[in-house]
Amino acid sequence: MAEGYWRQHELWDGTYTLDDLLDITELIRIRRDNQKRAAQAARLS
């Protein structure tokens, strides 16, 4: 899910918090949306 940005043990050992996990999942969603939009724009050009 987090595409290599974190590992589960990092959440448990305190490296990252649950808020960090939520932030990275939002970042991944936004990145995928932007990639889809860029692909659509390239097809329309």
N, C-alpha and C positions, 0 to 999 in steps of 0.2 A: 504494500500500500504506500509506504513512504518512499519507495523507489531508491533505496540506498542512502537516504539522508540520515537515518538513525537505525539503531538496533534496539530490540526490546530490552536487553539488559541495561542499556543506557538510561532507560526510563526508570528502571528499578534501582540502579545504583546512584541515582541523583544527578547524573550528567545532564539530563533534560527533565523538564517538568511536563505535566499533562498539558499545560498551556502551550509549551513549545511544540508538542505533538499536534495540537489543534492548529497552531500557526502554520506548520509545515504542510498539513493536509490542505489548508486553504491556499497556500502557495502552489501546491501541485494542481489543484483545481483551476486556479487562475491561469497557470502556465498551459494546461491542456486546452482551456478555452481560447487562449491567444493563439495557440498553434492551429486550432481548427479554423479560427477566423483568418489567419494568414493563408492557410491552404485554400479557403474559399475565395479570398481576394485574388490569389494567384490564378485560380481557375477562371475567374471572371475577367482577368486582364488579357 
